[in-house]
């Protein structure tokens, strides 16, 4: 089993990659851009983001009609760990 497959055994790929992409973002991130980057529908991304917000992992910051996504401190720590685990599993290939 390759690293990507084993990663998916431990983590649901889309939510995990949402956190990792937010952590690694070089500029502002919005739900629509996040959906494109992980190849997921906008509505699915918003649903997951709302659950992450309820859990205290992300914040939505209004900028006019848009909502900017930011990681909270716990969200950032979790994203860092997920990215580290992902890197370890992928390096085994």
BELFENVEN-V747718 format. One record per pair of residues at least 4 apart in sequence whose C-alpha atoms are under 8 Angstrom apart, sorted by the first residue. I is the first residue (numbers start at 1). J is the second residue. D is the distance in whole Angstrom. If there is no record, write none. Layout:
BEGIN
{{I,J,D} {I,J,D}}
END
This chain:
BEGIN
{{1,5,6} {1,6,6} {2,6,6} {2,90,8} {2,92,8} {2,93,6} {3,7,6} {3,86,8} {3,89,5} {3,90,4} {3,91,7} {3,92,6} {3,93,6} {4,8,6} {4,86,8} {4,89,7} {4,90,6} {5,9,7} {6,10,7} {6,89,7} {7,11,6} {7,13,8} {7,86,6} {7,89,7} {8,12,6} {8,13,6} {11,16,7} {12,16,6} {13,17,6} {14,18,6} {14,38,7} {14,40,8} {15,19,7} {15,48,7} {16,20,6} {16,79,8} {16,82,7} {17,21,6} {17,38,7} {18,22,6} {18,34,7} {18,38,7} {19,23,6} {19,71,8} {19,75,7} {19,76,8} {19,78,8} {19,79,5} {20,24,6} {20,79,5} {20,80,7} {20,82,7} {20,83,6} {21,25,6} {21,34,8} {21,37,8} {22,29,7} {22,69,8} {22,70,7} {22,71,7} {23,71,7} {23,76,6} {23,79,6} {23,80,7} {25,29,7} {28,68,7} {28,69,7} {29,33,6} {29,34,7} {29,68,6} {29,69,6} {29,70,8} {30,34,6} {30,66,7} {30,67,6} {30,68,5} {30,69,6} {31,35,6} {31,42,7} {31,45,7} {31,46,6} {31,67,8} {31,68,8} {31,69,7} {32,36,6} {32,42,6} {33,37,6} {34,38,6} {34,45,8} {35,39,6} {35,40,5} {35,41,6} {35,42,5} {35,45,6} {36,40,6} {36,41,8} {40,44,7} {40,45,7} {41,45,6} {42,46,6} {43,47,6} {44,48,6} {45,49,6} {46,50,6} {47,51,7} {48,52,6} {49,53,6} {49,58,7} {50,54,6} {51,55,6} {52,56,6} {52,57,5} {52,58,6} {53,57,6} {53,58,5} {53,59,6} {53,60,8} {56,72,7} {56,74,7} {56,75,7} {57,71,6} {57,72,5} {57,73,8} {57,74,6} {57,75,4} {57,76,8} {58,69,7} {58,70,6} {58,71,4} {58,72,5} {58,75,6} {59,69,6} {59,70,5} {59,71,6} {59,72,7} {60,67,6} {60,68,6} {60,69,5} {60,70,7} {61,67,5} {61,68,5} {61,69,6} {61,70,8} {62,66,6} {62,67,4} {62,68,6} {63,67,6} {63,68,7} {71,75,5} {71,76,6} {72,76,6} {73,77,6} {74,78,6} {75,79,6} {76,80,6} {77,81,6} {78,82,6} {79,83,6} {80,84,6} {81,85,6} {82,86,6} {83,87,6} {84,88,6} {85,89,6} {86,90,6} {87,91,6} {88,92,7} {89,93,8}}
END
